[in-house]
Amino acid sequence: MDEEILENLNEELDSALDRGRKVVENEELVKRIEELKLRAEKLVRKHPVKSVAGGLLIGFLVGKLLSSED
């Protein structure tokens, strides 16, 4: 029984790894990510103070959401 579970798990992991490799190897995706990176760099260089303030605000909000005392 345990061996069958391990075999099924290994098959699922192999399948997930294959899907992940296909996504990573997708050249169009790599180009789009590089383009987004360059656009973000230009935006930050053009508006450094706003970028830092925005990053701090987002960090604060995420921190508040993750540390809720409910």
All heavy atoms as a GROMACS GRO file, in nm:
protein
  554
    1MET      N    1   0.083  -0.120   0.000
    1MET     CA    2   0.000   0.000   0.000
    1MET      C    3   0.087   0.126   0.000
    1MET      O    4   0.066   0.215  -0.080
    1MET     CB    5  -0.092  -0.003   0.122
    1MET     CG    6  -0.182   0.114   0.131
    1MET     SD    7  -0.329   0.085   0.033
    1MET     CE    8  -0.429   0.216   0.086
    2ASP      N    9   0.185   0.134   0.089
    2ASP     CA   10   0.272   0.251   0.097
    2ASP      C   11   0.353   0.268  -0.032
    2ASP      O   12   0.376   0.380  -0.076
    2ASP     CB   13   0.368   0.239   0.216
    2ASP     CG   14   0.295   0.254   0.349
    2ASP    OD1   15   0.188   0.318   0.351
    2ASP    OD2   16   0.345   0.201   0.449
    3GLU      N   17   0.395   0.156  -0.089
    3GLU     CA   18   0.473   0.161  -0.212
    3GLU      C   19   0.390   0.218  -0.327
    3GLU      O   20   0.438   0.297  -0.409
    3GLU     CB   21   0.524   0.022  -0.248
    3GLU     CG   22   0.627   0.022  -0.359
    3GLU     CD   23   0.688  -0.115  -0.376
    3GLU    OE1   24   0.730  -0.176  -0.275
    3GLU    OE2   25   0.693  -0.159  -0.492
    4GLU      N   26   0.262   0.184  -0.330
    4GLU     CA   27   0.172   0.235  -0.434
    4GLU      C   28   0.153   0.386  -0.418
    4GLU      O   29   0.152   0.462  -0.517
    4GLU     CB   30   0.036   0.164  -0.424
    4GLU     CG   31  -0.062   0.205  -0.531
    4GLU     CD   32  -0.193   0.131  -0.516
    4GLU    OE1   33  -0.193   0.016  -0.470
    4GLU    OE2   34  -0.296   0.190  -0.552
    5ILE      N   35   0.141   0.432  -0.296
    5ILE     CA   36   0.126   0.576  -0.270
    5ILE      C   37   0.250   0.650  -0.314
    5ILE      O   38   0.242   0.755  -0.379
    5ILE     CB   39   0.097   0.600  -0.120
    5ILE    CG1   40  -0.042   0.546  -0.084
    5ILE    CG2   41   0.106   0.749  -0.087
    5ILE    CD1   42  -0.072   0.548   0.063
    6LEU      N   43   0.367   0.597  -0.280
    6LEU     CA   44   0.492   0.660  -0.321
    6LEU      C   45   0.508   0.663  -0.472
    6LEU      O   46   0.554   0.761  -0.530
    6LEU     CB   47   0.611   0.587  -0.258
    6LEU     CG   48   0.633   0.610  -0.109
    6LEU    CD1   49   0.745   0.522  -0.057
    6LEU    CD2   50   0.664   0.756  -0.080
    7GLU      N   51   0.468   0.557  -0.538
    7GLU     CA   52   0.476   0.551  -0.684
    7GLU      C   53   0.385   0.657  -0.747
    7GLU      O   54   0.426   0.728  -0.838
    7GLU     CB   55   0.438   0.412  -0.732
    7GLU     CG   56   0.459   0.392  -0.881
    7GLU     CD   57   0.429   0.248  -0.922
    7GLU    OE1   58   0.471   0.156  -0.849
    7GLU    OE2   59   0.364   0.232  -1.027
    8ASN      N   60   0.262   0.670  -0.696
    8ASN     CA   61   0.170   0.771  -0.747
    8ASN      C   62   0.224   0.912  -0.721
    8ASN      O   63   0.214   1.000  -0.807
    8ASN     CB   64   0.032   0.756  -0.683
    8ASN     CG   65  -0.042   0.635  -0.734
    8ASN    OD1   66  -0.014   0.585  -0.842
    8ASN    ND2   67  -0.137   0.587  -0.654
    9LEU      N   68   0.281   0.931  -0.605
    9LEU     CA   69   0.338   1.062  -0.571
    9LEU      C   70   0.454   1.096  -0.664
    9LEU      O   71   0.464   1.209  -0.714
    9LEU     CB   72   0.383   1.063  -0.425
    9LEU     CG   73   0.441   1.194  -0.372
    9LEU    CD1   74   0.337   1.305  -0.382
    9LEU    CD2   75   0.485   1.177  -0.228
   10ASN      N   76   0.540   1.000  -0.690
   10ASN     CA   77   0.653   1.021  -0.781
   10ASN      C   78   0.605   1.055  -0.922
   10ASN      O   79   0.660   1.143  -0.989
   10ASN     CB   80   0.745   0.900  -0.786
   10ASN     CG   81   0.837   0.894  -0.667
   10ASN    OD1   82   0.870   0.995  -0.607
   10ASN    ND2   83   0.879   0.773  -0.630
   11GLU      N   84   0.500   0.988  -0.969
   11GLU     CA   85   0.445   1.017  -1.101
   11GLU      C   86   0.390   1.159  -1.107
   11GLU      O   87   0.412   1.232  -1.204
   11GLU     CB   88   0.336   0.916  -1.136
   11GLU     CG   89   0.387   0.778  -1.168
   11GLU     CD   90   0.276   0.677  -1.190
   11GLU    OE1   91   0.158   0.717  -1.193
   11GLU    OE2   92   0.308   0.558  -1.203
   12GLU      N   93   0.320   1.200  -1.002
   12GLU     CA   94   0.264   1.335  -0.998
   12GLU      C   95   0.375   1.439  -0.993
   12GLU      O   96   0.366   1.544  -1.058
   12GLU     CB   97   0.171   1.349  -0.877
   12GLU     CG   98   0.054   1.256  -0.884
   12GLU     CD   99  -0.078   1.326  -0.870
   12GLU    OE1  100  -0.082   1.448  -0.862
   12GLU    OE2  101  -0.178   1.254  -0.868
   13LEU      N  102   0.479   1.413  -0.916
   13LEU     CA  103   0.592   1.507  -0.908
   13LEU      C  104   0.663   1.518  -1.043
   13LEU      O  105   0.700   1.628  -1.085
   13LEU     CB  106   0.690   1.463  -0.800
   13LEU     CG  107   0.647   1.488  -0.656
   13LEU    CD1  108   0.745   1.422  -0.560
   13LEU    CD2  109   0.635   1.636  -0.627
   14ASP      N  110   0.682   1.407  -1.110
   14ASP     CA  111   0.744   1.409  -1.243
   14ASP      C  112   0.660   1.491  -1.340
   14ASP      O  113   0.713   1.571  -1.418
   14ASP     CB  114   0.763   1.268  -1.298
   14ASP     CG  115   0.876   1.193  -1.230
   14ASP    OD1  116   0.962   1.259  -1.168
   14ASP    OD2  117   0.878   1.068  -1.238
   15SER      N  118   0.530   1.473  -1.334
   15SER     CA  119   0.440   1.548  -1.422
   15SER      C  120   0.447   1.698  -1.392
   15SER      O  121   0.453   1.781  -1.483
   15SER     CB  122   0.297   1.497  -1.404
   15SER     OG  123   0.208   1.574  -1.478
   16ALA      N  124   0.448   1.733  -1.264
   16ALA     CA  125   0.455   1.874  -1.226
   16ALA      C  126   0.589   1.935  -1.269
   16ALA      O  127   0.593   2.050  -1.316
   16ALA     CB  128   0.437   1.888  -1.075
   17LEU      N  129   0.697   1.861  -1.255
   17LEU     CA  130   0.828   1.911  -1.298
   17LEU      C  131   0.831   1.932  -1.449
   17LEU      O  132   0.888   2.032  -1.497
   17LEU     CB  133   0.938   1.814  -1.256
   17LEU     CG  134   0.976   1.816  -1.109
   17LEU    CD1  135   1.071   1.702  -1.076
   17LEU    CD2  136   1.037   1.949  -1.071
   18ASP      N  137   0.773   1.842  -1.524
   18ASP     CA  138   0.767   1.857  -1.670
   18ASP      C  139   0.689   1.983  -1.709
   18ASP      O  140   0.731   2.059  -1.795
   18ASP     CB  141   0.705   1.734  -1.736
   18ASP     CG  142   0.797   1.614  -1.735
   18ASP    OD1  143   0.920   1.634  -1.722
   18ASP    OD2  144   0.746   1.501  -1.750
   19ARG      N  145   0.576   2.005  -1.643
   19ARG     CA  146   0.498   2.125  -1.672
   19ARG      C  147   0.577   2.251  -1.636
   19ARG      O  148   0.575   2.350  -1.708
   19ARG     CB  149   0.365   2.122  -1.596
   19ARG     CG  150   0.266   2.021  -1.650
   19ARG     CD  151   0.128   2.039  -1.590
   19ARG     NE  152   0.125   2.045  -1.445
   19ARG     CZ  153   0.104   1.943  -1.364
   19ARG    NH1  154   0.085   1.822  -1.414
   19ARG    NH2  155   0.102   1.959  -1.233
   20GLY      N  156   0.647   2.247  -1.523
   20GLY     CA  157   0.728   2.361  -1.482
   20GLY      C  158   0.840   2.391  -1.580
   20GLY      O  159   0.867   2.507  -1.611
   21ARG      N  160   0.904   2.287  -1.630
   21ARG     CA  161   1.012   2.306  -1.729
   21ARG      C  162   0.958   2.371  -1.856
   21ARG      O  163   1.022   2.458  -1.913
   21ARG     CB  164   1.076   2.172  -1.762
   21ARG     CG  165   1.173   2.125  -1.660
   21ARG     CD  166   1.251   2.002  -1.708
   21ARG     NE  167   1.314   1.940  -1.595
   21ARG     CZ  168   1.273   1.828  -1.538
   21ARG    NH1  169   1.168   1.764  -1.583
   21ARG    NH2  170   1.336   1.778  -1.434
   22LYS      N  171   0.840   2.328  -1.899
   22LYS     CA  172   0.780   2.385  -2.020
   22LYS      C  173   0.754   2.534  -2.002
   22LYS      O  174   0.775   2.613  -2.093
   22LYS     CB  175   0.652   2.311  -2.056
   22LYS     CG  176   0.677   2.173  -2.111
   22LYS     CD  177   0.547   2.101  -2.141
   22LYS     CE  178   0.575   1.959  -2.186
   22LYS     NZ  179   0.452   1.882  -2.206
   23VAL      N  180   0.707   2.572  -1.885
   23VAL     CA  181   0.679   2.714  -1.858
   23VAL      C  182   0.809   2.794  -1.858
   23VAL      O  183   0.818   2.901  -1.917
   23VAL     CB  184   0.604   2.731  -1.724
   23VAL    CG1  185   0.599   2.877  -1.683
   23VAL    CG2  186   0.464   2.674  -1.735
   24VAL      N  187   0.910   2.742  -1.791
   24VAL     CA  188   1.038   2.813  -1.780
   24VAL      C  189   1.107   2.823  -1.915
   24VAL      O  190   1.170   2.924  -1.947
   24VAL     CB  191   1.129   2.744  -1.677
   24VAL    CG1  192   1.270   2.801  -1.680
   24VAL    CG2  193   1.070   2.758  -1.538
   25GLU      N  194   1.094   2.721  -1.998
   25GLU     CA  195   1.162   2.720  -2.127
   25GLU      C  196   1.087   2.798  -2.234
   25GLU      O  197   1.138   2.816  -2.344
   25GLU     CB  198   1.182   2.575  -2.173
   25GLU     CG  199   1.281   2.500  -2.088
   25GLU     CD  200   1.288   2.352  -2.121
   25GLU    OE1  201   1.206   2.305  -2.202
   25GLU    OE2  202   1.375   2.284  -2.064
   26ASN      N  203   0.968   2.847  -2.203
   26ASN     CA  204   0.890   2.923  -2.299
   26ASN      C  205   0.962   3.056  -2.329
   26ASN      O  206   0.971   3.144  -2.244
   26ASN     CB  207   0.750   2.950  -2.243
   26ASN     CG  208   0.659   3.016  -2.341
   26ASN    OD1  209   0.702   3.065  -2.444
   26ASN    ND2  210   0.532   3.019  -2.308
   27GLU      N  211   1.014   3.070  -2.450
   27GLU     CA  212   1.094   3.188  -2.485
   27GLU      C  213   1.012   3.317  -2.482
   27GLU      O  214   1.063   3.421  -2.443
   27GLU     CB  215   1.156   3.169  -2.624
   27GLU     CG  216   1.264   3.065  -2.627
   27GLU     CD  217   1.327   3.051  -2.764
   27GLU    OE1  218   1.328   3.149  -2.839
   27GLU    OE2  219   1.374   2.941  -2.794
   28GLU      N  220   0.888   3.310  -2.522
   28GLU     CA  221   0.805   3.429  -2.522
   28GLU      C  222   0.786   3.481  -2.379
   28GLU      O  223   0.790   3.601  -2.355
   28GLU     CB  224   0.668   3.400  -2.585
   28GLU     CG  225   0.581   3.524  -2.596
   28GLU     CD  226   0.449   3.492  -2.664
   28GLU    OE1  227   0.445   3.401  -2.749
   28GLU    OE2  228   0.352   3.560  -2.631
   29LEU      N  229   0.766   3.390  -2.287
   29LEU     CA  230   0.751   3.428  -2.147
   29LEU      C  231   0.877   3.495  -2.095
   29LEU      O  232   0.871   3.597  -2.026
   29LEU     CB  233   0.715   3.306  -2.062
   29LEU     CG  234   0.697   3.330  -1.913
   29LEU    CD1  235   0.580   3.426  -1.888
   29LEU    CD2  236   0.672   3.199  -1.842
   30VAL      N  237   0.992   3.439  -2.131
   30VAL     CA  238   1.120   3.497  -2.088
   30VAL      C  239   1.135   3.638  -2.143
   30VAL      O  240   1.176   3.730  -2.072
   30VAL     CB  241   1.237   3.406  -2.132
   30VAL    CG1  242   1.370   3.473  -2.105
   30VAL    CG2  243   1.230   3.272  -2.061
   31LYS      N  244   1.099   3.658  -2.270
   31LYS     CA  245   1.108   3.791  -2.330
   31LYS      C  246   1.015   3.890  -2.261
   31LYS      O  247   1.053   4.004  -2.236
   31LYS     CB  248   1.074   3.784  -2.479
   31LYS     CG  249   1.181   3.720  -2.563
   31LYS     CD  250   1.139   3.714  -2.709
   31LYS     CE  251   1.240   3.639  -2.793
   31LYS     NZ  252   1.197   3.629  -2.933
   32ARG      N  253   0.893   3.846  -2.231
   32ARG     CA  254   0.798   3.935  -2.164
   32ARG      C  255   0.844   3.973  -2.025
   32ARG      O  256   0.829   4.088  -1.983
   32ARG     CB  257   0.661   3.869  -2.158
   32ARG     CG  258   0.595   3.858  -2.295
   32ARG     CD  259   0.461   3.794  -2.289
   32ARG     NE  260   0.368   3.883  -2.220
   32ARG     CZ  261   0.248   3.846  -2.176
   32ARG    NH1  262   0.207   3.723  -2.196
   32ARG    NH2  263   0.170   3.932  -2.114
   33ILE      N  264   0.903   3.878  -1.953
   33ILE     CA  265   0.953   3.906  -1.819
   33ILE      C  266   1.068   4.005  -1.826
   33ILE      O  267   1.076   4.099  -1.746
   33ILE     CB  268   0.995   3.776  -1.747
   33ILE    CG1  269   0.871   3.694  -1.713
   33ILE    CG2  270   1.076   3.806  -1.622
   33ILE    CD1  271   0.900   3.556  -1.660
   34GLU      N  272   1.157   3.987  -1.923
   34GLU     CA  273   1.270   4.079  -1.940
   34GLU      C  274   1.220   4.219  -1.974
   34GLU      O  275   1.270   4.319  -1.922
   34GLU     CB  276   1.364   4.028  -2.049
   34GLU     CG  277   1.491   4.106  -2.062
   34GLU     CD  278   1.580   4.100  -1.940
   34GLU    OE1  279   1.578   3.998  -1.868
   34GLU    OE2  280   1.652   4.199  -1.916
   35GLU      N  281   1.118   4.227  -2.060
   35GLU     CA  282   1.060   4.357  -2.096
   35GLU      C  283   0.998   4.425  -1.974
   35GLU      O  284   1.016   4.545  -1.953
   35GLU     CB  285   0.954   4.337  -2.204
   35GLU     CG  286   0.891   4.466  -2.252
   35GLU     CD  287   0.785   4.441  -2.358
   35GLU    OE1  288   0.809   4.360  -2.449
   35GLU    OE2  289   0.678   4.503  -2.346
   36LEU      N  290   0.925   4.349  -1.894
   36LEU     CA  291   0.866   4.405  -1.772
   36LEU      C  292   0.973   4.453  -1.675
   36LEU      O  293   0.958   4.557  -1.611
   36LEU     CB  294   0.777   4.301  -1.704
   36LEU     CG  295   0.643   4.275  -1.770
   36LEU    CD1  296   0.573   4.158  -1.702
   36LEU    CD2  297   0.556   4.398  -1.765
   37LYS      N  298   1.081   4.378  -1.666
   37LYS     CA  299   1.192   4.417  -1.578
   37LYS      C  300   1.252   4.550  -1.623
   37LYS      O  301   1.276   4.639  -1.541
   37LYS     CB  302   1.299   4.308  -1.579
   37LYS     CG  303   1.419   4.339  -1.496
   37LYS     CD  304   1.522   4.229  -1.509
   37LYS     CE  305   1.656   4.278  -1.464
   37LYS     NZ  306   1.765   4.191  -1.501
   38LEU      N  307   1.276   4.565  -1.754
   38LEU     CA  308   1.332   4.689  -1.805
   38LEU      C  309   1.237   4.807  -1.784
   38LEU      O  310   1.281   4.916  -1.747
   38LEU     CB  311   1.366   4.674  -1.954
   38LEU     CG  312   1.481   4.580  -1.986
   38LEU    CD1  313   1.494   4.561  -2.138
   38LEU    CD2  314   1.611   4.633  -1.929
   39ARG      N  315   1.108   4.784  -1.806
   39ARG     CA  316   1.010   4.891  -1.784
   39ARG      C  317   1.006   4.932  -1.638
   39ARG      O  318   0.997   5.051  -1.606
   39ARG     CB  319   0.872   4.847  -1.831
   39ARG     CG  320   0.862   4.839  -1.982
   39ARG     CD  321   0.729   4.786  -2.029
   39ARG     NE  322   0.619   4.869  -1.984
   39ARG     CZ  323   0.492   4.834  -1.993
   39ARG    NH1  324   0.459   4.717  -2.046
   39ARG    NH2  325   0.397   4.914  -1.951
   40ALA      N  326   1.013   4.836  -1.548
   40ALA     CA  327   1.012   4.866  -1.405
   40ALA      C  328   1.137   4.945  -1.366
   40ALA      O  329   1.129   5.041  -1.288
   40ALA     CB  330   1.003   4.737  -1.323
   41GLU      N  331   1.252   4.906  -1.419
   41GLU     CA  332   1.375   4.979  -1.390
   41GLU      C  333   1.367   5.124  -1.437
   41GLU      O  334   1.407   5.215  -1.366
   41GLU     CB  335   1.495   4.909  -1.455
   41GLU     CG  336   1.537   4.782  -1.386
   41GLU     CD  337   1.651   4.712  -1.457
   41GLU    OE1  338   1.703   4.764  -1.558
   41GLU    OE2  339   1.688   4.604  -1.410
   42LYS      N  340   1.314   5.144  -1.558
   42LYS     CA  341   1.299   5.280  -1.610
   42LYS      C  342   1.205   5.363  -1.523
   42LYS      O  343   1.231   5.479  -1.493
   42LYS     CB  344   1.246   5.277  -1.754
   42LYS     CG  345   1.348   5.234  -1.855
   42LYS     CD  346   1.288   5.234  -1.995
   42LYS     CE  347   1.385   5.181  -2.098
   42LYS     NZ  348   1.326   5.177  -2.233
   43LEU      N  349   1.096   5.302  -1.480
   43LEU     CA  350   0.999   5.371  -1.397
   43LEU      C  351   1.061   5.411  -1.264
   43LEU      O  352   1.042   5.524  -1.217
   43LEU     CB  353   0.876   5.283  -1.375
   43LEU     CG  354   0.762   5.346  -1.297
   43LEU    CD1  355   0.701   5.461  -1.376
   43LEU    CD2  356   0.656   5.242  -1.267
   44VAL      N  357   1.135   5.320  -1.203
   44VAL     CA  358   1.198   5.350  -1.074
   44VAL      C  359   1.304   5.458  -1.090
   44VAL      O  360   1.315   5.548  -1.007
   44VAL     CB  361   1.259   5.222  -1.013
   44VAL    CG1  362   1.347   5.254  -0.894
   44VAL    CG2  363   1.149   5.125  -0.974
   45ARG      N  364   1.380   5.454  -1.199
   45ARG     CA  365   1.481   5.558  -1.222
   45ARG      C  366   1.417   5.694  -1.247
   45ARG      O  367   1.470   5.797  -1.207
   45ARG     CB  368   1.571   5.520  -1.339
   45ARG     CG  369   1.664   5.406  -1.309
   45ARG     CD  370   1.746   5.369  -1.432
   45ARG     NE  371   1.809   5.241  -1.417
   45ARG     CZ  372   1.930   5.222  -1.368
   45ARG    NH1  373   2.001   5.325  -1.329
   45ARG    NH2  374   1.980   5.101  -1.358
   46LYS      N  375   1.301   5.694  -1.311
   46LYS     CA  376   1.233   5.820  -1.342
   46LYS      C  377   1.166   5.878  -1.218
   46LYS      O  378   1.160   6.000  -1.201
   46LYS     CB  379   1.128   5.795  -1.452
   46LYS     CG  380   1.066   5.919  -1.506
   46LYS     CD  381   0.976   5.888  -1.623
   46LYS     CE  382   0.915   6.014  -1.680
   46LYS     NZ  383   0.827   5.986  -1.795
   47HIS      N  384   1.114   5.793  -1.130
   47HIS     CA  385   1.042   5.836  -1.010
   47HIS      C  386   1.093   5.762  -0.886
   47HIS      O  387   1.021   5.682  -0.827
   47HIS     CB  388   0.892   5.810  -1.026
   47HIS     CG  389   0.831   5.868  -1.148
   47HIS    ND1  390   0.807   6.003  -1.160
   47HIS    CD2  391   0.790   5.812  -1.263
   47HIS    CE1  392   0.752   6.026  -1.279
   47HIS    NE2  393   0.742   5.911  -1.344
   48PRO      N  394   1.216   5.789  -0.843
   48PRO     CA  395   1.272   5.710  -0.732
   48PRO      C  396   1.200   5.730  -0.598
   48PRO      O  397   1.177   5.634  -0.525
   48PRO     CB  398   1.417   5.756  -0.724
   48PRO     CG  399   1.421   5.888  -0.791
   48PRO     CD  400   1.312   5.885  -0.893
   49VAL      N  401   1.161   5.853  -0.567
   49VAL     CA  402   1.097   5.879  -0.438
   49VAL      C  403   0.959   5.813  -0.434
   49VAL      O  404   0.924   5.747  -0.335
   49VAL     CB  405   1.086   6.031  -0.411
   49VAL    CG1  406   1.010   6.058  -0.283
   49VAL    CG2  407   1.226   6.092  -0.404
   50LYS      N  408   0.884   5.828  -0.541
   50LYS     CA  409   0.752   5.765  -0.546
   50LYS      C  410   0.764   5.613  -0.540
   50LYS      O  411   0.681   5.546  -0.479
   50LYS     CB  412   0.678   5.806  -0.674
   50LYS     CG  413   0.632   5.949  -0.675
   50LYS     CD  414   0.559   5.980  -0.804
   50LYS     CE  415   0.517   6.124  -0.812
   50LYS     NZ  416   0.450   6.155  -0.940
   51SER      N  417   0.866   5.558  -0.604
   51SER     CA  418   0.886   5.413  -0.604
   51SER      C  419   0.914   5.360  -0.464
   51SER      O  420   0.858   5.259  -0.422
   51SER     CB  421   1.000   5.376  -0.698
   51SER     OG  422   0.970   5.414  -0.830
   52VAL      N  423   1.002   5.431  -0.393
   52VAL     CA  424   1.034   5.389  -0.256
   52VAL      C  425   0.912   5.402  -0.166
   52VAL      O  426   0.880   5.312  -0.088
   52VAL     CB  427   1.153   5.470  -0.200
   52VAL    CG1  428   1.172   5.444  -0.051
   52VAL    CG2  429   1.280   5.436  -0.276
   53ALA      N  430   0.839   5.513  -0.180
   53ALA     CA  431   0.719   5.533  -0.100
   53ALA      C  432   0.615   5.426  -0.131
   53ALA      O  433   0.551   5.371  -0.040
   53ALA     CB  434   0.661   5.672  -0.125
   54GLY      N  435   0.598   5.394  -0.257
   54GLY     CA  436   0.503   5.289  -0.295
   54GLY      C  437   0.544   5.154  -0.240
   54GLY      O  438   0.460   5.077  -0.192
   55GLY      N  439   0.673   5.123  -0.246
   55GLY     CA  440   0.722   4.997  -0.190
   55GLY      C  441   0.699   4.988  -0.041
   55GLY      O  442   0.660   4.883   0.011
   56LEU      N  443   0.724   5.098   0.028
   56LEU     CA  444   0.701   5.100   0.174
   56LEU      C  445   0.553   5.082   0.206
   56LEU      O  446   0.517   5.007   0.297
   56LEU     CB  447   0.752   5.231   0.233
   56LEU     CG  448   0.904   5.246   0.238
   56LEU    CD1  449   0.941   5.387   0.282
   56LEU    CD2  450   0.965   5.144   0.332
   57LEU      N  451   0.467   5.148   0.130
   57LEU     CA  452   0.323   5.137   0.152
   57LEU      C  453   0.276   4.994   0.128
   57LEU      O  454   0.201   4.937   0.208
   57LEU     CB  455   0.247   5.233   0.062
   57LEU     CG  456   0.095   5.228   0.073
   57LEU    CD1  457   0.050   5.266   0.213
   57LEU    CD2  458   0.032   5.320  -0.030
   58ILE      N  459   0.320   4.934   0.020
   58ILE     CA  460   0.280   4.796  -0.010
   58ILE      C  461   0.332   4.702   0.098
   58ILE      O  462   0.259   4.613   0.145
   58ILE     CB  463   0.331   4.754  -0.149
   58ILE    CG1  464   0.254   4.831  -0.257
   58ILE    CG2  465   0.318   4.603  -0.170
   58ILE    CD1  466   0.308   4.815  -0.397
   59GLY      N  467   0.456   4.722   0.142
   59GLY     CA  468   0.512   4.639   0.248
   59GLY      C  469   0.433   4.653   0.378
   59GLY      O  470   0.406   4.555   0.448
   60PHE      N  471   0.394   4.776   0.410
   60PHE     CA  472   0.316   4.800   0.530
   60PHE      C  473   0.182   4.730   0.522
   60PHE      O  474   0.138   4.662   0.617
   60PHE     CB  475   0.296   4.951   0.550
   60PHE     CG  476   0.207   4.986   0.665
   60PHE    CD1  477   0.254   4.980   0.795
   60PHE    CD2  478   0.076   5.024   0.644
   60PHE    CE1  479   0.172   5.012   0.903
   60PHE    CE2  480  -0.007   5.056   0.749
   60PHE     CZ  481   0.040   5.049   0.879
   61LEU      N  482   0.114   4.743   0.407
   61LEU     CA  483  -0.018   4.681   0.391
   61LEU      C  484  -0.010   4.529   0.397
   61LEU      O  485  -0.093   4.464   0.462
   61LEU     CB  486  -0.082   4.727   0.260
   61LEU     CG  487  -0.122   4.874   0.254
   61LEU    CD1  488  -0.171   4.910   0.115
   61LEU    CD2  489  -0.225   4.908   0.360
   62VAL      N  490   0.088   4.472   0.330
   62VAL     CA  491   0.105   4.326   0.334
   62VAL      C  492   0.135   4.280   0.477
   62VAL      O  493   0.082   4.180   0.524
   62VAL     CB  494   0.215   4.280   0.235
   62VAL    CG1  495   0.252   4.135   0.258
   62VAL    CG2  496   0.170   4.303   0.092
   63GLY      N  497   0.219   4.356   0.547
   63GLY     CA  498   0.250   4.323   0.685
   63GLY      C  499   0.126   4.326   0.773
   63GLY      O  500   0.106   4.240   0.859
   64LYS      N  501   0.042   4.426   0.752
   64LYS     CA  502  -0.082   4.437   0.830
   64LYS      C  503  -0.175   4.318   0.801
   64LYS      O  504  -0.237   4.262   0.891
   64LYS     CB  505  -0.155   4.567   0.798
   64LYS     CG  506  -0.103   4.685   0.871
   64LYS     CD  507  -0.125   4.670   1.017
   64LYS     CE  508  -0.129   4.802   1.085
   64LYS     NZ  509  -0.145   4.790   1.229
   65LEU      N  510  -0.185   4.283   0.673
   65LEU     CA  511  -0.271   4.172   0.636
   65LEU      C  512  -0.223   4.039   0.694
   65LEU      O  513  -0.302   3.956   0.737
   65LEU     CB  514  -0.281   4.159   0.483
   65LEU     CG  515  -0.362   4.267   0.413
   65LEU    CD1  516  -0.346   4.254   0.261
   65LEU    CD2  517  -0.509   4.256   0.450
   66LEU      N  518  -0.093   4.019   0.693
   66LEU     CA  519  -0.037   3.892   0.738
   66LEU      C  520  -0.030   3.881   0.890
   66LEU      O  521  -0.021   3.771   0.944
   66LEU     CB  522   0.102   3.869   0.678
   66LEU     CG  523   0.106   3.851   0.527
   66LEU    CD1  524   0.249   3.837   0.479
   66LEU    CD2  525   0.022   3.732   0.484
   67SER      N  526  -0.034   3.993   0.958
   67SER     CA  527  -0.021   3.990   1.104
   67SER      C  528  -0.151   4.025   1.174
   67SER      O  529  -0.151   4.072   1.287
   67SER     CB  530   0.089   4.086   1.149
   67SER     OG  531   0.050   4.220   1.124
   68SER      N  532  -0.263   3.999   1.109
   68SER     CA  533  -0.392   4.030   1.173
   68SER      C  534  -0.409   3.943   1.296
   68SER      O  535  -0.368   3.827   1.300
   68SER     CB  536  -0.507   4.008   1.075
   68SER     OG  537  -0.519   3.872   1.044
   69GLU      N  538  -0.469   4.001   1.398
   69GLU     CA  539  -0.482   3.930   1.527
   69GLU      C  540  -0.616   3.861   1.541
   69GLU      O  541  -0.662   3.836   1.650
   69GLU     CB  542  -0.461   4.032   1.640
   69GLU     CG  543  -0.322   4.089   1.640
   69GLU     CD  544  -0.301   4.188   1.754
   69GLU    OE1  545  -0.378   4.184   1.851
   69GLU    OE2  546  -0.208   4.267   1.743
   70ASP      N  547  -0.677   3.824   1.433
   70ASP     CA  548  -0.807   3.754   1.439
   70ASP      C  549  -0.793   3.609   1.465
   70ASP      O  550  -0.712   3.536   1.440
   70ASP     CB  551  -0.884   3.776   1.308
   70ASP     CG  552  -0.931   3.920   1.293
   70ASP    OD1  553  -0.953   3.986   1.396
   70ASP    OD2  554  -0.944   3.962   1.178
   0.00000   0.00000   0.00000
